[in-house]
């Protein structure tokens, strides 16, 4: 793996069985191996590709014990699919056991918002590259418009006066 995981712990057998019951299917061997050590882990800052033109990052892996509740939140999730990670922007990384454990990106703002990422969880983990936000540089001509909340602007103005 190219990135480091923090604060993970082994998932309990009870949590794993509850998840399998909720999805009506055994969980993938590759995901099971991961949660045996890294349940609920936070990855270092990372980035992964979504199709040709987009990318995202994993904020945190969802603890197995919380996945059955997360399933209830997601609309139109396939029967044997379940979220395994919270991604940037309120999105998810999903495993669909009905598709042999393939991994998908779930965009909550798009109808039929599943985009295939990898054939299995292990290959998805290999897609995660370290990301340094400081490496992003915008040239002035790239910035077309900026909006800031008037309430937030007031806070910034107060901070400037106290400096």
Secondary structure, DSSP 8 states (H G I E B T S, - for coil): --S-EES-B---HHHHHHHHHHHTS---HHHHHHHHHHBT-EE-SEEEEETTTEEE-EEEE--HHHHHHHHHHSTT--TTEEEEEEEGGGEEEEEEGGGTTEEEEE-TTSTT-EEEEESSHHHHHHH-EE--GGG----GGG-------HHHHHHHHHHHHH-
